């Protein structure tokens, strides 16, 4: 049964630069036995939806400042090909009547094609520069 994550747990996971800490967060909170080296994260909807009418302007607010009442995250953990770990985050967010869904992949970059790892690193570097 998937567990609901609090906004703080989600922030900790998305902002975690220490992979050992990331593993501990996931194991402690979701009882998941796995080893994550790097994370491909697409939790970038705030930038995408920065002009949506909300009680705040997304472009000028950090994720930590967003009201917990607006967000509820449901983590569903599964294994793909026994090597790629997939966490679907069903974000129960209603913005103008729409539900937003995102997917986050945690994987060992040594087990997947180099072009995919490179694409991931480029994306992460872009996110890091923007932040």
Secondary structure, DSSP 4 states (H G I P E B T S, - for coil): -PEEEPHHHHHHHHH---HHHHHHHHHHHH------SEEEE---HHHHTTTS-SSS-GGG--GGGS-GGG--EEEEEEEETTTEEEEEEEEEEEETTEEEEEEEEEE-GGGS-HHHHHHHHHHHHHHHHH-
